[in-house]
């Protein structure tokens, strides 16, 4: 009985070395697509300023004399109506800034094979 040895030949795809891959990645231009535009950031800044301004309007209420009680200082229209309304307007502006779609859309870069 003659026994022949079977030879198994496995081919594996050639993988580029790490240096070659890093060079290819450095050469290929990468463009990032931003979610927010300049107008979105500007609206966020305006909303933040409105919220901060409303909180400043709510602050205070210190009595000039600790022995007297003046309701007009603590329960003034500025602290109970105007300041919370400004804070709510600021929050609405923040929501609009987040959900507003950018005006300019950057097209994705096509991959070169």
N, CA, C and O atoms as CSV, one atom per row, in Angstrom:
chain,resi,resn,atom,element,x,y,z
A,1,UNK,N,N,0.801,-1.154,0.000
A,1,UNK,CA,C,0.000,0.000,0.000
A,1,UNK,C,C,0.858,1.236,0.000
A,1,UNK,O,O,1.721,1.438,0.854
A,2,UNK,N,N,0.602,2.004,-0.934
A,2,UNK,CA,C,1.382,3.234,-0.979
A,2,UNK,C,C,0.533,4.372,-0.446
A,2,UNK,O,O,-0.612,4.572,-0.854
A,3,UNK,N,N,1.102,5.078,0.436
A,3,UNK,CA,C,0.387,6.229,1.007
A,3,UNK,C,C,1.038,7.492,0.499
A,3,UNK,O,O,2.243,7.705,0.640
A,4,UNK,N,N,0.241,8.289,-0.072
A,4,UNK,CA,C,0.735,9.579,-0.545
A,4,UNK,C,C,0.306,10.642,0.445
A,4,UNK,O,O,-0.801,10.598,0.983
A,5,UNK,N,N,1.166,11.573,0.675
A,5,UNK,CA,C,0.834,12.663,1.570
A,5,UNK,C,C,0.027,13.698,0.809
A,5,UNK,O,O,0.349,14.073,-0.318
A,6,UNK,N,N,-0.999,14.130,1.447
A,6,UNK,CA,C,-1.812,15.172,0.842
A,6,UNK,C,C,-1.228,16.520,1.222
A,6,UNK,O,O,-0.887,16.772,2.378
A,7,UNK,N,N,-1.125,17.357,0.245
A,7,UNK,CA,C,-0.608,18.704,0.477
A,7,UNK,C,C,-1.767,19.683,0.408
A,7,UNK,O,O,-2.483,19.758,-0.591
A,8,UNK,N,N,-1.932,20.414,1.468
A,8,UNK,CA,C,-2.998,21.415,1.519
A,8,UNK,C,C,-2.357,22.778,1.357
A,8,UNK,O,O,-1.471,23.163,2.120
A,9,UNK,N,N,-2.815,23.492,0.360
A,9,UNK,CA,C,-2.300,24.833,0.117
A,9,UNK,C,C,-3.409,25.836,0.451
A,9,UNK,O,O,-4.473,25.831,-0.167
A,10,UNK,N,N,-3.145,26.678,1.421
A,10,UNK,CA,C,-4.118,27.705,1.811
A,10,UNK,C,C,-3.590,29.063,1.391
A,10,UNK,O,O,-2.449,29.430,1.671
A,11,UNK,N,N,-4.437,29.780,0.726
A,11,UNK,CA,C,-4.018,31.121,0.307
A,11,UNK,C,C,-4.697,32.134,1.226
A,11,UNK,O,O,-5.904,32.076,1.463
A,12,UNK,N,N,-3.914,33.033,1.719
A,12,UNK,CA,C,-4.451,34.098,2.567
A,12,UNK,C,C,-4.251,35.419,1.839
A,12,UNK,O,O,-3.239,35.621,1.169
A,13,UNK,N,N,-5.206,36.300,1.971
A,13,UNK,CA,C,-5.027,37.585,1.297
A,13,UNK,C,C,-3.880,38.358,1.942
A,13,UNK,O,O,-3.670,38.323,3.154
A,14,UNK,N,N,-3.167,39.040,1.095
A,14,UNK,CA,C,-2.028,39.801,1.576
A,14,UNK,C,C,-2.545,41.085,2.237
A,14,UNK,O,O,-3.280,41.864,1.630
A,15,UNK,N,N,-2.152,41.277,3.457
A,15,UNK,CA,C,-2.578,42.449,4.213
A,15,UNK,C,C,-1.444,43.460,4.208
A,15,UNK,O,O,-0.283,43.120,4.430
A,16,UNK,N,N,-1.804,44.702,3.951
A,16,UNK,CA,C,-0.787,45.745,3.929
A,16,UNK,C,C,-0.259,45.959,5.339
A,16,UNK,O,O,-0.974,45.769,6.323
A,17,UNK,N,N,0.972,46.347,5.415
A,17,UNK,CA,C,1.564,46.570,6.722
A,17,UNK,C,C,0.950,47.820,7.370
A,17,UNK,O,O,0.274,48.614,6.716
A,18,UNK,N,N,1.199,47.963,8.634
A,18,UNK,CA,C,0.647,49.086,9.383
A,18,UNK,C,C,1.166,50.414,8.846
A,18,UNK,O,O,0.431,51.401,8.810
A,19,UNK,N,N,2.391,50.443,8.441
A,19,UNK,CA,C,2.980,51.681,7.919
A,19,UNK,C,C,2.308,52.062,6.608
A,19,UNK,O,O,2.008,53.234,6.379
A,20,UNK,N,N,2.070,51.076,5.747
A,20,UNK,CA,C,1.415,51.384,4.474
A,20,UNK,C,C,-0.010,51.865,4.699
A,20,UNK,O,O,-0.466,52.780,4.014
A,21,UNK,N,N,-0.722,51.262,5.649
A,21,UNK,CA,C,-2.093,51.696,5.935
A,21,UNK,C,C,-2.120,53.100,6.523
A,21,UNK,O,O,-3.002,53.894,6.196
A,22,UNK,N,N,-1.161,53.409,7.389
A,22,UNK,CA,C,-1.157,54.744,7.987
A,22,UNK,C,C,-0.806,55.804,6.947
A,22,UNK,O,O,-1.322,56.920,7.002
A,23,UNK,N,N,0.067,55.465,6.000
A,23,UNK,CA,C,0.389,56.412,4.929
A,23,UNK,C,C,-0.826,56.644,4.038
A,23,UNK,O,O,-1.100,57.774,3.632
A,24,UNK,N,N,-1.551,55.570,3.737
A,24,UNK,CA,C,-2.742,55.706,2.898
A,24,UNK,C,C,-3.807,56.535,3.611
A,24,UNK,O,O,-4.511,57.322,2.978
A,25,UNK,N,N,-3.923,56.364,4.897
A,25,UNK,CA,C,-4.904,57.143,5.655
A,25,UNK,C,C,-4.492,58.608,5.730
A,25,UNK,O,O,-5.346,59.495,5.729
A,26,UNK,N,N,-3.192,58.865,5.797
A,26,UNK,CA,C,-2.719,60.246,5.875
A,26,UNK,C,C,-2.901,60.957,4.542
A,26,UNK,O,O,-3.137,62.165,4.513
A,27,UNK,N,N,-2.794,60.228,3.444
A,27,UNK,CA,C,-2.924,60.837,2.126
A,27,UNK,C,C,-4.386,61.130,1.804
A,27,UNK,O,O,-4.695,62.161,1.206
A,28,UNK,N,N,-5.275,60.243,2.192
A,28,UNK,CA,C,-6.692,60.420,1.866
A,28,UNK,C,C,-7.261,61.586,2.679
A,28,UNK,O,O,-7.132,61.610,3.903
A,29,UNK,N,N,-7.881,62.539,2.010
A,29,UNK,CA,C,-8.446,63.675,2.753
A,29,UNK,C,C,-9.693,63.248,3.515
A,29,UNK,O,O,-10.568,62.564,2.984
A,30,UNK,N,N,-9.749,63.666,4.762
A,30,UNK,CA,C,-10.909,63.344,5.583
A,30,UNK,C,C,-11.683,64.631,5.836
A,30,UNK,O,O,-11.143,65.611,6.349
A,31,UNK,N,N,-12.932,64.605,5.473
A,31,UNK,CA,C,-13.804,65.758,5.713
A,31,UNK,C,C,-14.853,65.318,6.718
A,31,UNK,O,O,-15.530,64.306,6.541
A,32,UNK,N,N,-14.966,66.089,7.754
A,32,UNK,CA,C,-15.966,65.753,8.754
A,32,UNK,C,C,-17.253,66.503,8.450
A,32,UNK,O,O,-17.238,67.654,8.013
A,33,UNK,N,N,-18.336,65.838,8.686
A,33,UNK,CA,C,-19.640,66.451,8.487
A,33,UNK,C,C,-20.123,66.927,9.845
A,33,UNK,O,O,-20.330,66.125,10.755
A,34,UNK,N,N,-20.302,68.228,9.976
A,34,UNK,CA,C,-20.740,68.791,11.241
A,34,UNK,C,C,-22.257,68.739,11.335
A,34,UNK,O,O,-22.969,68.965,10.357
A,35,UNK,N,N,-22.724,68.440,12.522
A,35,UNK,CA,C,-24.166,68.367,12.727
A,35,UNK,C,C,-24.761,69.766,12.805
A,35,UNK,O,O,-25.841,70.020,12.270
A,36,UNK,N,N,-24.049,70.677,13.477
A,36,UNK,CA,C,-24.548,72.028,13.673
A,36,UNK,C,C,-23.815,73.011,12.782
A,36,UNK,O,O,-22.643,72.827,12.455
A,37,UNK,N,N,-24.523,74.048,12.401
A,37,UNK,CA,C,-23.986,75.116,11.576
A,37,UNK,C,C,-23.663,76.312,12.474
A,37,UNK,O,O,-23.906,76.277,13.680
A,38,UNK,N,N,-23.119,77.356,11.880
A,38,UNK,CA,C,-22.796,78.565,12.633
A,38,UNK,C,C,-24.056,79.182,13.245
A,38,UNK,O,O,-24.016,79.701,14.360
A,39,UNK,N,N,-25.169,79.125,12.517
A,39,UNK,CA,C,-26.412,79.697,13.038
A,39,UNK,C,C,-26.917,78.898,14.241
A,39,UNK,O,O,-27.492,79.471,15.166
A,40,UNK,N,N,-26.705,77.580,14.235
A,40,UNK,CA,C,-27.109,76.764,15.381
A,40,UNK,C,C,-26.338,77.179,16.636
A,40,UNK,O,O,-26.920,77.336,17.709
A,41,UNK,N,N,-25.035,77.353,16.490
A,41,UNK,CA,C,-24.225,77.757,17.636
A,41,UNK,C,C,-24.591,79.163,18.105
A,41,UNK,O,O,-24.589,79.441,19.304
A,42,UNK,N,N,-24.901,80.036,17.175
A,42,UNK,CA,C,-25.304,81.395,17.545
A,42,UNK,C,C,-26.629,81.378,18.302
A,42,UNK,O,O,-26.788,82.089,19.295
A,43,UNK,N,N,-27.573,80.575,17.841
A,43,UNK,CA,C,-28.847,80.451,18.558
A,43,UNK,C,C,-28.648,79.829,19.939
A,43,UNK,O,O,-29.320,80.221,20.893
A,44,UNK,N,N,-27.742,78.873,20.056
A,44,UNK,CA,C,-27.465,78.286,21.365
A,44,UNK,C,C,-26.887,79.327,22.318
A,44,UNK,O,O,-27.230,79.358,23.499
A,45,UNK,N,N,-26.019,80.166,21.802
A,45,UNK,CA,C,-25.426,81.223,22.622
A,45,UNK,C,C,-26.491,82.224,23.067
A,45,UNK,O,O,-26.489,82.656,24.220
A,46,UNK,N,N,-27.397,82.593,22.166
A,46,UNK,CA,C,-28.479,83.516,22.509
A,46,UNK,C,C,-29.401,82.887,23.559
A,46,UNK,O,O,-29.808,83.563,24.504
A,47,UNK,N,N,-29.728,81.617,23.404
A,47,UNK,CA,C,-30.569,80.925,24.376
A,47,UNK,C,C,-29.906,80.859,25.746
A,47,UNK,O,O,-30.559,81.068,26.768
A,48,UNK,N,N,-28.615,80.568,25.762
A,48,UNK,CA,C,-27.891,80.526,27.024
A,48,UNK,C,C,-27.872,81.904,27.686
A,48,UNK,O,O,-28.034,82.013,28.901
A,49,UNK,N,N,-27.674,82.956,26.885
A,49,UNK,CA,C,-27.670,84.311,27.440
A,49,UNK,C,C,-29.041,84.677,28.008
A,49,UNK,O,O,-29.125,85.314,29.058
A,50,UNK,N,N,-30.112,84.283,27.324
A,50,UNK,CA,C,-31.452,84.558,27.844
A,50,UNK,C,C,-31.709,83.826,29.162
A,50,UNK,O,O,-32.295,84.397,30.082
A,51,UNK,N,N,-31.281,82.585,29.257
A,51,UNK,CA,C,-31.463,81.832,30.499
A,51,UNK,C,C,-30.673,82.483,31.629
A,51,UNK,O,O,-31.189,82.644,32.735
A,52,UNK,N,N,-29.435,82.856,31.360
A,52,UNK,CA,C,-28.610,83.504,32.385
A,52,UNK,C,C,-29.209,84.844,32.801
A,52,UNK,O,O,-29.206,85.178,33.986
A,53,UNK,N,N,-29.721,85.616,31.842
A,53,UNK,CA,C,-30.334,86.907,32.159
A,53,UNK,C,C,-31.586,86.721,33.015
A,53,UNK,O,O,-31.821,87.497,33.941
A,54,UNK,N,N,-32.388,85.706,32.716
A,54,UNK,CA,C,-33.570,85.418,33.519
A,54,UNK,C,C,-33.208,85.024,34.943
A,54,UNK,O,O,-33.889,85.418,35.890
A,55,UNK,N,N,-32.140,84.247,35.100
A,55,UNK,CA,C,-31.711,83.861,36.442
A,55,UNK,C,C,-31.180,85.058,37.222
A,55,UNK,O,O,-31.379,85.148,38.433
A,56,UNK,N,N,-30.512,85.966,36.541
A,56,UNK,CA,C,-30.034,87.185,37.210
A,56,UNK,C,C,-31.216,88.034,37.649
A,56,UNK,O,O,-31.198,88.615,38.735
A,57,UNK,N,N,-32.249,88.109,36.808
A,57,UNK,CA,C,-33.435,88.873,37.198
A,57,UNK,C,C,-34.148,88.249,38.404
A,57,UNK,O,O,-34.758,88.966,39.197
A,58,UNK,N,N,-34.076,86.931,38.546
A,58,UNK,CA,C,-34.719,86.271,39.681
A,58,UNK,C,C,-33.946,86.438,40.980
A,58,UNK,O,O,-34.513,86.295,42.064
A,59,UNK,N,N,-32.672,86.736,40.881
A,59,UNK,CA,C,-31.868,86.817,42.097
A,59,UNK,C,C,-32.181,88.086,42.876
A,59,UNK,O,O,-32.863,88.986,42.387
A,60,UNK,N,N,-31.674,88.133,44.077
A,60,UNK,CA,C,-31.876,89.315,44.913
A,60,UNK,C,C,-32.973,89.096,45.925
A,60,UNK,O,O,-33.257,87.965,46.318
A,61,UNK,N,N,-33.583,90.179,46.343
A,61,UNK,CA,C,-34.667,90.090,47.308
A,61,UNK,C,C,-34.209,90.272,48.727
A,61,UNK,O,O,-34.931,89.921,49.660
A,62,UNK,N,N,-33.026,90.813,48.914
A,62,UNK,CA,C,-32.527,91.022,50.263
A,62,UNK,C,C,-33.207,92.237,50.873
A,62,UNK,O,O,-33.341,93.280,50.233
A,63,UNK,N,N,-33.628,92.087,52.105
A,63,UNK,CA,C,-34.284,93.182,52.805
A,63,UNK,C,C,-33.243,94.194,53.266
A,63,UNK,O,O,-32.181,93.805,53.751
A,64,UNK,N,N,-33.531,95.494,53.123
A,64,UNK,CA,C,-32.572,96.499,53.585
A,64,UNK,C,C,-32.429,96.485,55.109
A,64,UNK,O,O,-31.354,96.779,55.633
A,65,UNK,N,N,-33.494,96.150,55.812
A,65,UNK,CA,C,-33.460,96.086,57.269
A,65,UNK,C,C,-33.984,94.722,57.685
A,65,UNK,O,O,-35.082,94.348,57.275
A,66,UNK,N,N,-33.233,93.956,58.494
A,66,UNK,CA,C,-33.693,92.619,58.859
A,66,UNK,C,C,-34.946,92.606,59.740
A,66,UNK,O,O,-35.577,91.561,59.897
A,67,UNK,N,N,-35.303,93.731,60.302
A,67,UNK,CA,C,-36.470,93.785,61.185
A,67,UNK,C,C,-37.763,94.107,60.436
A,67,UNK,O,O,-38.844,94.033,61.022
A,68,UNK,N,N,-37.673,94.459,59.164
A,68,UNK,CA,C,-38.877,94.800,58.408
A,68,UNK,C,C,-39.094,93.768,57.309
A,68,UNK,O,O,-38.146,93.176,56.793
A,69,UNK,N,N,-40.350,93.567,56.965
A,69,UNK,CA,C,-40.722,92.633,55.907
A,69,UNK,C,C,-41.422,93.417,54.816
A,69,UNK,O,O,-42.454,94.045,55.050
A,70,UNK,N,N,-40.845,93.372,53.606
A,70,UNK,CA,C,-41.436,94.090,52.486
A,70,UNK,C,C,-41.743,93.070,51.382
A,70,UNK,O,O,-40.836,92.554,50.730
A,71,UNK,N,N,-43.020,92.792,51.188
A,71,UNK,CA,C,-43.417,91.809,50.178
A,71,UNK,C,C,-43.111,92.271,48.760
A,71,UNK,O,O,-42.910,91.449,47.867
A,72,UNK,N,N,-43.075,93.553,48.555
A,72,UNK,CA,C,-42.847,94.066,47.199
A,72,UNK,C,C,-41.440,93.744,46.698
A,72,UNK,O,O,-41.214,93.708,45.489
A,73,UNK,N,N,-40.495,93.511,47.605
A,73,UNK,CA,C,-39.138,93.145,47.168
A,73,UNK,C,C,-39.054,91.677,46.745
A,73,UNK,O,O,-38.392,91.349,45.760
A,74,UNK,N,N,-39.716,90.809,47.479
A,74,UNK,CA,C,-39.613,89.379,47.178
A,74,UNK,C,C,-40.610,88.956,46.108
A,74,UNK,O,O,-40.260,88.223,45.184
A,75,UNK,N,N,-41.840,89.413,46.231
A,75,UNK,CA,C,-42.892,88.981,45.309
A,75,UNK,C,C,-43.158,90.030,44.234
A,75,UNK,O,O,-44.311,90.308,43.905
A,76,UNK,N,N,-42.116,90.600,43.701
A,76,UNK,CA,C,-42.303,91.610,42.658
A,76,UNK,C,C,-42.631,90.930,41.332
A,76,UNK,O,O,-42.366,89.743,41.145
A,77,UNK,N,N,-43.204,91.695,40.427
A,77,UNK,CA,C,-43.572,91.179,39.109
A,77,UNK,C,C,-42.325,90.722,38.343
A,77,UNK,O,O,-42.386,89.779,37.554
A,78,UNK,N,N,-41.209,91.390,38.579
A,78,UNK,CA,C,-39.967,91.027,37.897
A,78,UNK,C,C,-39.534,89.614,38.260
A,78,UNK,O,O,-39.122,88.852,37.385
A,79,UNK,N,N,-39.621,89.250,39.543
A,79,UNK,CA,C,-39.165,87.938,39.990
A,79,UNK,C,C,-40.185,86.831,39.775
A,79,UNK,O,O,-39.800,85.669,39.648
A,80,UNK,N,N,-41.440,87.146,39.730
A,80,UNK,CA,C,-42.452,86.093,39.644
A,80,UNK,C,C,-42.998,85.868,38.239
A,80,UNK,O,O,-43.512,84.789,37.943
A,81,UNK,N,N,-42.894,86.876,37.365
A,81,UNK,CA,C,-43.484,86.739,36.034
A,81,UNK,C,C,-42.448,86.922,34.931
A,81,UNK,O,O,-42.288,86.053,34.074
A,82,UNK,N,N,-41.749,88.045,34.954
A,82,UNK,CA,C,-40.861,88.392,33.838
A,82,UNK,C,C,-39.656,87.455,33.764
A,82,UNK,O,O,-39.346,86.940,32.690
A,83,UNK,N,N,-38.979,87.228,34.876
A,83,UNK,CA,C,-37.775,86.393,34.859
A,83,UNK,C,C,-38.071,84.948,34.459
A,83,UNK,O,O,-37.346,84.408,33.622
A,84,UNK,N,N,-39.094,84.292,35.009
A,84,UNK,CA,C,-39.379,82.927,34.532
A,84,UNK,C,C,-39.786,82.880,33.062
A,84,UNK,O,O,-39.476,81.915,32.363
A,85,UNK,N,N,-40.478,83.914,32.592
A,85,UNK,CA,C,-40.847,83.952,31.174
A,85,UNK,C,C,-39.599,84.048,30.298
A,85,UNK,O,O,-39.528,83.406,29.250
A,86,UNK,N,N,-38.618,84.843,30.717
A,86,UNK,CA,C,-37.377,84.974,29.937
A,86,UNK,C,C,-36.604,83.653,29.953
A,86,UNK,O,O,-36.022,83.270,28.938
A,87,UNK,N,N,-36.591,82.959,31.081
A,87,UNK,CA,C,-35.921,81.657,31.140
A,87,UNK,C,C,-36.609,80.655,30.207
A,87,UNK,O,O,-35.937,79.902,29.503
A,88,UNK,N,N,-37.923,80.645,30.200
A,88,UNK,CA,C,-38.641,79.739,29.296
A,88,UNK,C,C,-38.399,80.082,27.832
A,88,UNK,O,O,-38.265,79.183,27.002
A,89,UNK,N,N,-38.341,81.364,27.507
A,89,UNK,CA,C,-38.027,81.772,26.132
A,89,UNK,C,C,-36.625,81.297,25.760
A,89,UNK,O,O,-36.401,80.841,24.639
A,90,UNK,N,N,-35.683,81.402,26.693
A,90,UNK,CA,C,-34.325,80.912,26.447
A,90,UNK,C,C,-34.299,79.418,26.197
A,90,UNK,O,O,-33.560,78.947,25.333
A,91,UNK,N,N,-35.101,78.661,26.946
A,91,UNK,CA,C,-35.161,77.215,26.724
A,91,UNK,C,C,-35.770,76.878,25.366
A,91,UNK,O,O,-35.331,75.938,24.704
A,92,UNK,N,N,-36.767,77.632,24.955
A,92,UNK,CA,C,-37.365,77.416,23.626
A,92,UNK,C,C,-36.341,77.716,22.535
A,92,UNK,O,O,-36.256,76.994,21.541
A,93,UNK,N,N,-35.563,78.785,22.722
A,93,UNK,CA,C,-34.524,79.117,21.738
A,93,UNK,C,C,-33.485,78.000,21.675
A,93,UNK,O,O,-33.000,77.672,20.592
A,94,UNK,N,N,-33.137,77.414,22.817
A,94,UNK,CA,C,-32.187,76.294,22.827
A,94,UNK,C,C,-32.742,75.090,22.067
A,94,UNK,O,O,-32.017,74.443,21.311
A,95,UNK,N,N,-34.010,74.793,22.264
A,95,UNK,CA,C,-34.628,73.666,21.553
A,95,UNK,C,C,-34.644,73.919,20.053
A,95,UNK,O,O,-34.356,73.018,19.265
A,96,UNK,N,N,-34.979,75.138,19.657
A,96,UNK,CA,C,-34.973,75.489,18.233
A,96,UNK,C,C,-33.561,75.371,17.671
A,96,UNK,O,O,-33.378,74.891,16.552
A,97,UNK,N,N,-32.564,75.803,18.437
A,97,UNK,CA,C,-31.175,75.741,17.973
A,97,UNK,C,C,-30.726,74.298,17.771
A,97,UNK,O,O,-29.961,74.005,16.852
A,98,UNK,N,N,-31.194,73.409,18.619
A,98,UNK,CA,C,-30.788,72.006,18.488
A,98,UNK,C,C,-31.467,71.340,17.295
A,98,UNK,O,O,-30.833,70.575,16.569
A,99,UNK,N,N,-32.749,71.624,17.091
A,99,UNK,CA,C,-33.485,70.942,16.034
A,99,UNK,C,C,-33.414,71.622,14.673
A,99,UNK,O,O,-33.874,71.049,13.685
A,100,UNK,N,N,-32.856,72.819,14.590
A,100,UNK,CA,C,-32.757,73.527,13.306
A,100,UNK,C,C,-31.731,72.823,12.420
A,100,UNK,O,O,-30.614,72.536,12.850
A,101,UNK,N,N,-32.120,72.554,11.199
A,101,UNK,CA,C,-31.202,71.908,10.260
A,101,UNK,C,C,-30.226,72.946,9.725
A,101,UNK,O,O,-30.600,74.101,9.521
A,102,UNK,N,N,-28.973,72.542,9.495
A,102,UNK,CA,C,-28.000,73.492,8.961
A,102,UNK,C,C,-28.356,73.912,7.540
A,102,UNK,O,O,-28.934,73.142,6.774
A,103,UNK,N,N,-28.001,75.138,7.208
A,103,UNK,CA,C,-28.296,75.653,5.866
A,103,UNK,C,C,-27.409,75.002,4.814
A,103,UNK,O,O,-27.878,74.657,3.730
A,104,UNK,N,N,-26.139,74.835,5.131
A,104,UNK,CA,C,-25.204,74.249,4.172
A,104,UNK,C,C,-24.930,72.814,4.583
A,104,UNK,O,O,-24.569,72.533,5.725
A,105,UNK,N,N,-25.109,71.918,3.632
A,105,UNK,CA,C,-24.846,70.502,3.880
A,105,UNK,C,C,-23.601,70.134,3.103
A,105,UNK,O,O,-23.540,70.334,1.890
A,106,UNK,N,N,-22.613,69.600,3.788
A,106,UNK,CA,C,-21.371,69.193,3.143
A,106,UNK,C,C,-21.565,67.789,2.618
A,106,UNK,O,O,-21.950,66.882,3.356
A,107,UNK,N,N,-21.293,67.617,1.324
A,107,UNK,CA,C,-21.456,66.298,0.694
A,107,UNK,C,C,-20.362,65.370,1.202
A,107,UNK,O,O,-19.223,65.801,1.383
A,108,UNK,N,N,-20.688,64.112,1.431
A,108,UNK,CA,C,-19.657,63.167,1.899
A,108,UNK,C,C,-18.623,62.910,0.814
A,108,UNK,O,O,-18.932,62.959,-0.377
A,109,UNK,N,N,-17.416,62.641,1.228
A,109,UNK,CA,C,-16.311,62.387,0.304
A,109,UNK,C,C,-16.436,60.962,-0.201
A,109,UNK,O,O,-16.641,60.036,0.584
A,110,UNK,N,N,-16.315,60.783,-1.499
A,110,UNK,CA,C,-16.386,59.449,-2.079
A,110,UNK,C,C,-15.071,58.735,-1.844
A,110,UNK,O,O,-13.997,59.329,-1.938
A,111,UNK,N,N,-15.174,57.452,-1.537
A,111,UNK,CA,C,-13.982,56.670,-1.301
A,111,UNK,C,C,-13.335,56.292,-2.632
A,111,UNK,O,O,-14.011,55.917,-3.590
A,112,UNK,N,N,-12.038,56.399,-2.661
A,112,UNK,CA,C,-11.288,56.033,-3.859
A,112,UNK,C,C,-10.759,54.621,-3.661
A,112,UNK,O,O,-10.078,54.332,-2.677
A,113,UNK,N,N,-11.080,53.751,-4.602
A,113,UNK,CA,C,-10.668,52.349,-4.453
A,113,UNK,C,C,-9.233,52.151,-4.868
A,113,UNK,O,O,-8.721,51.033,-4.807
